[in-house]
Amino acid sequence: MELEIRAYCDKALASGQEKDKAIKEGIKKAIEAAVHLHPGMSAQNLSEQIAAALYEELAALEKTDEALLQYAFEILIDTVQKPKEKEIEHLIIEIDRLRRHLSTEEEELQRSLRGLFIGIERAAEKLEPSKRRQWEEALENTELEHVEGLGILNETVEAALIAALEEAEEIESAIREVIRQITHKALSEGLLSAARVHAILTTILMKASELAEATPTKAKEIIHGTVYGINDALITTVKQLKEQLNFAPEEIKAGHIVNWEELIKMLSRSDELYKEIIDDVAAKSTPFIREILNESAGVVGDQFAELKRISNETIEVAKKKLTLLAKEAATKGAELKEQLTNEAKKLGTKAWKKAVEMAEAYKNRIEK
């Protein structure tokens, strides 16, 4: 390969440039031309041939000092890499746009889904109490099928785990964080009931176990990261619930809490519930995965204290809120009873007066 550095250098000198600048201009033009003339050549072969020609032509020009060689190498790298860097920048921009669009669509889908459920809940309020429980059970079962990540929880977990395996340097910590985010998001999307929590955590843990089975060399990192990430998400979710109970009464009125007794019962054994889920998944797994899950459950058990503590704090807040709501209901009930009593008195008085009037009219007719 010939670069013809001298020819490009002579043109630069002829245009009035100084000798040192003309040499650099000649190197730059020669390398750019060589790269553009060999678009299909591998980077290794291209750089080998250009470097060999570069040394020969610079030696002929008696310009082989280290600084000039470094300048030539930088030009070579920049010329070869720049198109790829521009393509990567374009892809990053496009990926960012698609992510924003996807996020917007997911949010709209969640709002729409929540609106559908609220509509069904409000319709249930008009039913007789005897029929309402059946309605609520049907609604809860329907939510279990739809509200956990809007039906894409399984796929989301799989994609996140695979991405962490392929891209993260610290696989376990990366999986722990991404599972924390996914689990917290899924739990926060709907009613916080024991059945729904069980379904979501089981789905996530089962998918992680499947991937760990398919990737035995990374199985421990996958299982440990998932188990710890779920525990982190449970703590975050219970803390969020505590804040909602304290500062967001409208959230409660909107139906995010349907059964207070069930909520308190679930919180009182949140750590046991999670341990049971791990045990259930372990029982359905191969001996290899079962051993890792049991080991993880033992280690994460040390962290259950934090989950237990925040759960107990939330129970106290829930009990206070329940007592307050009961008092408000009793007050409203008393007001309603008094209102009905007054209405009854008014109706009774009117009926009595009407009866007296009818009796007087009847008496007058007889006397006549």
URDAMO-V523583 format. One line per field, one symbol per residue. phi: phi as a letter, one per 20 degrees, with the letter a starting at -180 (. if undefined). burial: I if it has 24 or more other ideal C-beta (glycine too) atoms within 12 Angstrom, else O. A space follows every 50 residues. Layout:
# URDAMO-V523583
phi = ???
burial = ???
This chain:
# URDAMO-V523583
phi = .delfgffffffffeoffgfffffffffffffffffecfeffgfffffff ffffffffffelcdfgffffffffffffffegffffffgfffffffffff fffffffffffffffffffffffffeefgfeffffffffffffgedefml ndfgfffffffffffedeedfffffgfffgfffffffefbfedfffgfff ffgffffffffffecgfdgffffgfffffffffffffffffgffffccff ffffofcecfffffffffcfffgffffffffffeefgffgffffffffff gfefgfffffffffgfffffffffffffffffffffffffffffffffff ffffffffffffffffff
burial = IOIIIIOIIOOIOOOOOOOOOIIIIIIIIIIIOIIOOOOOOOOOOIIOII IOIIOOIIOOIOIOOOOIOOIIOOIIOOIIOOOOOOOOOOOOOOOOOOOO OOOOOOOOOIOOIIOOIOOIIOOIOOOOOOOOOOOIOOIIOOIIOIIIII OIIIOIIIOIIIOIIOOOOOIIOIIIIIIIIIIIIIIIIIIIIIIIIIII IIIIIIIIIIIIIOIOOIIIIIIIIIIIIIIIIIIIIIIIIIOIIOOOOO OIOOIIIIOIOOIIOIIOOIIOIIIOIIOOIIOOIOOOIIOIIOOIIOOI OOIIOOIIOIIOIIIOIIOOIOOOOOOOOOOOOOOOOOOOOOOOOOOOOO OOOOOOOOOOOOOOOOOO
